[in-house]
């Protein structure tokens, strides 16, 4: 992505970052890819008005459990990539430092309300595009990606950006719906994908494809219930390790070899 960073960081991001004391994390240069996400921004600006009483209620327990798998030590800096209305805020330890980004100003508005009303971990919010993060390399100790990877137009780029801005061996925790490995259910998910896309997410993203195309190595994954739409995937950032041979079925091998733990 080196040549894609052609424009300066928008002044509003730079100003907010400096005001929040995280200006040292910002890197100059973002690309025009942000323009491709405008429809997603509009959809979630609308969702923000009722998100907490609908979808937000469904995912709280899963978010709480997923964050507990990050094992966040005192003073750690955590990137909440797609923080939305702040459904995760109650579950971070107060000894952590949270940086939350979201594409939707409406979602961030609801998130700020929670920050103003509750005693929570120190949190800084920025409106930014997850596909072109305005942060320097190795800026974060952990990354949490909740219900975002199937929302963006390029989920593979999102994972690679999460790897870039987190330190080597950082824990990256992804909570999302992935396409079923059951052939019949996968066909249904593909059929429903155009409708789901209109609602702001896709239903046909295969986890094994994500692994194959990004080179990530999954430590383990789990579902909170035996039958569950959502799955938590725990990854250690392997960006400084030798790349596996992905063309030889590396993604499938990693997925098959990983340990599936009980929640």
Order of alpha helices (4+ residues) and beta strands (2+ residues): alpha-alpha-alpha-beta-beta-alpha-beta-beta-alpha-beta-alpha-alpha-beta-beta-alpha-beta
